[in-house]
Amino acid sequence: MLVVVAGVIRNQQGHILICRRRGQLEGLWEFPGGKREAGESFATCLAREIMEELELPITPGDTLYEMDFTVNAMPLHFAFVQAAAQGETPLALHVHSAAQWVPAAELVSFPFCPADAAFLNQYPIE
């Protein structure tokens, strides 16, 4: 089963980073991350993916939530990992059309990808 690691990344103000997708599910928002490679921990995967996609150094923390979810008939295992942004580095958007730092209370006002929406329904972020 393919494993996807998504980051609940906070900046120094406590705001959470969300990114708007391109391509499949274009226009919907997600917690950034990506596919885990063989032998990687969730934390290592998240740090690598965030650096590749956004050029943002992070310090990964604990796994908040794990769930199985099917996308286009493909079963996936999602791990949502908390992380802290290191400093105020400007973001480079290599795979997303937009990125935004959002207060946790405002997350509900964004249209999220199905797996991310399911996570938010099961794990309220404060």
C-alpha positions as CSV (number, residue, x, y, z in Angstrom):
1,M,0.0,0.0,0.0
2,L,1.3,3.4,-0.9
3,V,2.0,5.7,2.1
4,V,1.4,9.4,1.9
5,V,2.8,11.7,4.6
6,A,1.1,15.1,5.1
7,G,2.4,17.9,7.3
8,V,0.5,20.0,9.7
9,I,3.2,22.7,9.7
10,R,3.0,25.7,11.9
11,N,5.0,28.9,11.6
12,Q,6.2,31.1,14.6
13,Q,2.7,32.7,14.8
14,G,1.1,29.3,15.1
15,H,-0.6,29.5,11.7
16,I,-0.8,26.3,9.6
17,L,0.5,25.9,6.1
18,I,-1.9,24.8,3.4
19,C,-1.3,24.5,-0.3
20,R,-3.6,24.6,-3.3
21,R,-3.2,21.7,-5.7
22,R,-2.5,21.7,-9.5
23,G,-3.5,18.8,-11.8
24,Q,-5.5,16.1,-10.2
25,L,-7.9,17.7,-7.6
26,E,-6.8,21.1,-8.9
27,G,-8.0,24.1,-6.9
28,L,-8.6,22.1,-3.7
29,W,-6.4,22.7,-0.7
30,E,-4.2,20.2,1.2
31,F,-1.7,19.8,3.9
32,P,1.6,19.5,1.9
33,G,3.6,16.4,1.8
34,G,4.0,13.4,-0.5
35,K,4.8,9.7,-1.0
36,R,7.1,7.9,1.4
37,E,10.0,6.2,-0.1
38,A,11.3,2.7,1.0
39,G,13.0,2.9,4.4
40,E,11.9,6.4,5.2
41,S,10.3,7.3,8.5
42,F,7.3,9.6,8.4
43,A,9.4,12.5,9.7
44,T,12.2,12.0,7.1
45,C,9.7,11.7,4.3
46,L,7.9,14.9,5.4
47,A,11.1,16.9,5.7
48,R,12.3,15.7,2.2
49,E,9.0,16.4,0.5
50,I,8.5,19.9,2.0
51,M,12.0,20.8,1.0
52,E,11.5,19.5,-2.6
53,E,8.0,21.1,-3.0
54,L,8.4,24.4,-1.1
55,E,12.1,24.8,-0.2
56,L,10.9,25.2,3.4
57,P,13.1,23.7,6.2
58,I,11.0,22.1,8.9
59,T,11.4,20.3,12.1
60,P,9.0,17.3,12.1
61,G,7.3,16.2,15.3
62,D,4.8,13.5,16.3
63,T,2.4,11.7,14.1
64,L,-1.0,13.2,14.8
65,Y,-3.3,10.8,12.9
66,E,-3.1,7.8,10.5
67,M,-5.9,6.6,8.3
68,D,-6.5,4.5,5.2
69,F,-8.2,6.2,2.3
70,T,-9.0,5.3,-1.2
71,V,-8.3,7.7,-4.1
72,N,-9.3,6.8,-7.6
73,A,-9.7,3.1,-6.6
74,M,-6.1,3.2,-5.1
75,P,-5.9,2.3,-1.4
76,L,-3.5,4.7,0.4
77,H,-2.3,5.0,3.9
78,F,-2.1,8.6,5.1
79,A,0.0,9.8,8.1
80,F,-0.5,13.4,9.3
81,V,2.6,14.7,11.0
82,Q,3.0,17.9,13.0
83,A,6.0,20.0,12.2
84,A,7.4,23.5,12.8
85,A,8.7,25.8,10.1
86,Q,12.3,26.9,10.7
87,G,12.3,30.6,10.4
88,E,10.4,32.8,8.0
89,T,11.7,31.4,4.7
90,P,9.8,32.5,1.6
91,L,8.1,29.6,-0.1
92,A,8.9,28.3,-3.6
93,L,5.9,26.8,-5.2
94,H,7.2,23.9,-7.3
95,V,4.1,21.7,-7.4
96,H,1.3,23.9,-6.0
97,S,-0.5,26.9,-7.4
98,A,-0.7,28.7,-4.0
99,A,0.3,28.4,-0.4
100,Q,-1.1,30.2,2.6
101,W,-0.5,30.4,6.4
102,V,-3.9,30.1,8.0
103,P,-5.0,30.3,11.6
104,A,-6.4,27.0,12.7
105,A,-9.9,28.4,13.2
106,E,-10.1,29.4,9.6
107,L,-9.2,26.0,8.1
108,V,-12.9,25.1,7.8
109,S,-13.4,27.9,5.3
110,F,-11.2,26.2,2.6
111,P,-12.3,23.4,0.2
112,F,-9.9,20.6,1.0
113,C,-9.0,17.4,-0.9
114,P,-11.1,14.5,0.3
115,A,-8.4,12.8,2.5
116,D,-7.5,16.1,4.1
117,A,-11.1,16.9,4.7
118,A,-11.6,13.5,6.3
119,F,-8.6,14.1,8.6
120,L,-10.0,17.5,9.7
121,N,-13.4,15.8,10.4
122,Q,-11.7,13.2,12.6
123,Y,-8.9,15.3,14.2
124,P,-9.8,18.9,15.1
125,I,-6.8,21.2,14.9
126,E,-6.5,24.0,17.4
